[in-house]
Amino acid sequence: MGVSRCSRVGQAGDLGCPPMSALKRRLYRLLLPAYRVAMRQVRGLTMGARAIVLDGEGRVLLIEHSYTPGWHLPGGGVERRETVEEAIIRELAEEAGIVAGHRPRLVSMHSNARLFRGDHVLLYRVDHWTVQPATSRGEILRVEWFHPADLPETTTPGTRRRIAEMLDGGPPDLFW
């Protein structure tokens, strides 16, 4: 079972889990395909970063977005004039309020072409971190910690594979 930082503290708005209107959620989901088409026109290659963050009990941090179904590792796209490492540090702070205490460690690289042709995802591990209020408003529905053996049913297949590879020490798949 997951442990929600939002429910544990009771101040959802302070931790990046404010309520999102149903209209805004529908708009995100409606506009996401158009955004992907537009990005394909202006970018031949896209890059994203995700991170595995474990707490002291060995639980992994997962997030639930407002605009795409399932539980995911925190992370997102790399912006112009930003390194991938800067992107994952920014995304962790925005989505989950996680502040990396040391440089994130690059674990693996994956093609995400099954979902989006030309997209690549770099996976990092963050071992030393502190918590601050998340800065994202509306993008994230829930931020929770889960034991790897007890992930939510709606955890995405790619997320499950990355967690298993990391914890079991197996070779990473080339595809997300």
C-alpha positions in Angstrom: 0.0 0.0 0.0 1.2 3.5 -0.8 1.8 6.3 1.6 0.7 9.6 0.4 2.8 12.6 1.4 -0.3 14.7 0.8 -2.6 12.7 3.1 0.2 12.2 5.7 0.7 16.0 6.2 -2.9 17.0 5.5 -1.9 20.2 3.6 -2.4 19.1 0.0 -1.8 22.5 -1.5 1.6 22.7 0.2 3.0 19.5 -1.3 2.1 19.8 -5.0 -1.2 17.9 -4.7 -3.8 20.6 -5.0 -7.2 19.6 -6.4 -7.5 20.0 -10.1 -10.8 20.9 -11.8 -12.4 18.2 -14.0 -12.4 20.7 -16.9 -8.7 21.4 -16.6 -7.9 17.6 -16.4 -10.0 17.0 -19.5 -8.2 19.8 -21.4 -4.8 18.3 -20.5 -5.9 14.9 -21.8 -7.5 16.4 -24.9 -4.5 18.6 -25.8 -1.7 16.1 -25.1 -1.9 14.4 -28.5 -1.8 17.8 -30.3 1.2 18.8 -28.2 3.0 15.6 -29.2 2.3 16.3 -32.9 3.5 19.9 -32.6 6.7 18.7 -30.9 7.3 16.2 -33.7 7.2 19.1 -36.2 9.8 21.2 -34.4 12.0 18.6 -32.8 13.5 15.5 -34.5 14.6 14.1 -31.2 13.1 14.6 -27.8 14.7 13.8 -24.4 13.2 13.1 -21.1 14.4 12.1 -17.7 12.9 10.1 -14.9 14.3 9.2 -11.4 14.1 6.4 -9.0 13.9 7.9 -5.5 13.9 5.5 -2.5 13.1 6.4 1.1 14.7 4.9 4.2 12.2 2.0 4.2 13.1 1.0 0.6 9.8 2.4 -0.8 9.9 4.0 -4.3 8.4 7.4 -5.1 5.7 7.4 -7.7 3.5 10.1 -9.1 0.1 10.2 -10.7 -0.3 12.8 -13.4 -3.6 14.7 -14.2 -3.2 14.3 -17.9 -2.1 10.6 -18.4 -3.3 7.5 -16.7 -1.2 5.3 -14.3 1.6 5.7 -11.8 5.0 6.9 -13.0 8.4 7.6 -11.8 8.8 11.4 -11.4 10.4 13.2 -14.3 9.7 15.0 -17.5 11.0 16.6 -20.6 14.3 18.4 -21.1 13.7 22.1 -21.9 15.9 24.3 -24.2 19.2 25.3 -22.7 18.8 22.7 -20.0 21.0 19.6 -19.4 19.2 16.3 -18.7 20.6 16.4 -15.1 19.2 19.9 -14.6 15.9 18.7 -16.0 15.5 15.8 -13.5 16.5 18.0 -10.6 13.9 20.6 -11.7 11.2 17.9 -12.3 11.7 16.3 -8.9 11.3 19.6 -7.2 8.2 20.6 -9.3 6.4 17.3 -9.1 7.3 15.9 -5.7 9.2 18.5 -3.7 12.3 16.4 -3.8 15.6 18.3 -3.6 18.6 16.2 -4.6 21.4 16.4 -2.0 24.0 15.1 -4.5 24.2 14.8 -8.2 21.7 12.3 -9.5 23.4 9.1 -10.8 22.7 8.1 -14.4 21.5 4.5 -14.4 20.3 3.8 -18.0 19.1 5.2 -21.3 16.0 4.0 -23.2 14.2 4.6 -26.5 10.6 5.6 -26.0 9.8 5.1 -29.7 6.9 2.8 -28.9 5.0 5.8 -27.5 6.7 8.7 -29.4 9.1 8.2 -32.3 12.4 9.9 -31.6 11.9 10.1 -27.9 14.5 9.0 -25.4 14.4 8.7 -21.6 17.4 8.8 -19.3 16.9 7.1 -15.9 18.6 8.5 -12.8 18.8 7.4 -9.2 18.6 9.9 -6.4 19.9 8.5 -3.1 20.4 11.7 -1.0 17.5 14.1 -0.9 15.4 16.4 1.3 11.8 17.5 0.9 10.4 20.9 0.3 6.9 22.0 -0.9 6.4 20.9 -4.6 6.2 23.8 -7.0 3.9 22.2 -9.6 0.2 23.2 -9.4 -2.4 21.1 -11.1 -0.2 18.7 -13.1 0.2 16.1 -10.3 -2.8 14.4 -8.7 -0.9 12.3 -6.2 2.6 11.7 -4.9 3.1 8.5 -2.9 5.7 6.0 -1.7 5.2 2.3 -2.4 7.1 -0.9 -1.5 8.5 -2.3 -4.8 6.7 -5.6 -4.2 3.4 -3.8 -3.7 3.1 -1.3 -6.6 -0.4 -0.1 -7.5 -2.1 -2.1 -10.2 -2.1 1.0 -12.5 1.7 1.4 -12.4 2.8 1.7 -16.0 4.7 -1.3 -17.5 7.8 0.8 -18.2 7.9 2.0 -14.6 7.6 -1.5 -13.3 10.5 -2.7 -15.6 12.8 0.2 -14.5 12.2 -0.5 -10.8 12.8 -4.2 -11.3 16.0 -3.6 -13.3 17.3 -1.2 -10.7 16.6 -3.3 -7.6 17.4 -6.7 -9.2 20.5 -5.5 -10.9 19.4 -6.9 -14.3 20.5 -5.4 -17.6 18.3 -2.5 -18.7 16.0 -2.9 -21.7 16.9 -0.6 -24.6 13.2 0.4 -24.8 11.2 2.2 -22.1 
